[in-house]
Amino acid sequence: MADETTDVDGLAGKIAAALGRIGGGGSSDDDGDGYDDGRRPRSVPYDRLQREIDKRKAAEAALSDIGGQVESLMAARTAELATFREDTAAELKRIQGGHTEDLALVDLGVTDPLGRTAVRSAWSSLPKDGRGKSPSEWWGGLSEAHKAHAADPEKEAPKVPRTLAAYLPQVDTSGGGKGGAQTQTRKPPPGGPGKRQIKGVDGVPIDQGMDAFFAGLRGLS
């Protein structure tokens, strides 16, 4: 960070003061335009000349000091800009990494944001030496272990947080491999006898001949 003595407003004031020393107007005892009546340069008194020399030296010293402060300020600003660029690049990399991680979790079946947040939370709570490099790597390992256990119950089932159990892949073990549980599809129980529909007189045909008419009447019984 820049030193407090090198702030921009302070430098502007110092520069203005130094320029005033260099171009300062004539003294109170300076009458006329520097020429005698014969338009020849008037001789300058020693004390006035010394004052001008002192003013110029003071201005040069002030400008030299200001130059050093300007260099310090520029160096500080350059360092700040470099830090800003590094921080911005790191943030962009983090965002890109999070996006890539989201896509990997979606491919693993965790399609909703809340589920991905839960996976990340569970992963971050685990010891670093046993959780893998990323949430997607950890969850992918659990999913594979779950599939292996479903195909062969003798294999150890993975320990999955309850909040994430619903995101495990559905494994069809019907007709399955070693020790695989057979999926049975149960048919629903047969329904009871349907309610008999009673036909009314309006349902008796009267324009299809006598046989159809009497058959309709018998159907009303």
Helices and strands as residue ranges (DSSP letters): G 4-6, H 8-23, H 46-107, H 113-124, G 128-130, H 135-151, G 162-167, G 201-203, H 210-219
